[in-house]
């Protein structure tokens, strides 16, 4: 099992999107997208898992806030090293 988090930046931090993908045996079965605001099941098993994950309002709120606490914060920290480097 593996969880992979991705931050997508459009025009700096003007539009930020967090996508958290859940894999089992190299197959993605659940995805959280901050634009959607909830988990989405991509397989029959993933739909059951997504229902379970979406039933926890504290977890959903944490992931929705991760756009600011994780993505935007890391963008500000890493920009001088990654974007402005020549």
N, C-alpha and C positions, 0 to 999 in steps of 0.2 A: 504494500500500500504506500502511496506517495501523495503528498499535497504540494502543489506548486502555486505560488502567488505571483501575479504579474501586475505591474503598474503601467498603465498606458497614458502618456502625456501628449496633449495636443496644444500647441502654441504655449510652451512652457507649462505653467501650472494653471492656465486659464481653464482647461477642461481636463480633469483627471478621472481615470476609471480604474478600479481595482477588479481584477478577475482572479478568483481562487479556484483552481482545478483539482479535483480528487481523482486519483487513478488507482486501479487494482489490476494487476497482471498486464500492465502497459495500456490498459483501456480506460479512457476517461468515462466516469459514470455519473458524476455530479459536478456542477459548476455554480459558483456564486459570482454574480455580476453586480457591481455597485449601481449600475444604471438601472437594472431590474429591481434590485433591492432585496432579493431572496435567492435561495438555492433552487436550481432547476435540475431535474433528473434527466439524464441522457440515455439511460437504459431502464428496463423494467425494475431491476434492483435499485438503480439510482433514484427512481421516482419514490420508492419507499424510504430511502435514506433522506431524500430531500424533504419529504413530508415531516420526518422526524426532526431534521435540523431546523426547519422553518417553524416548528412548534415552540422553539425557545426564543422569546422576544429579546432576551438579554444578549444572546449570541448574535442575532441579526443586528442589533444596535451596535455592538462591538465592531462587526465587520463593516457596517455603514460608516462608522467613525474612523475606520482604518485608512480611508482615503486621505484624511487629514493627518492622522497620527503616524502613519507608516509611509504612504506614497509621497505626499507633499514634503514631509520632513526629510526623507531620504533624498529627494530631488534637490532641496536646498543644500544639504550636506555634500552631495557628490557632484553638483554642477561645476564647481571650480576645477575639479579634477578630470571630468569627462567631457564637458561641453566646451569650456573656455580654453582647453589645452591645445596648444599648437606645436 
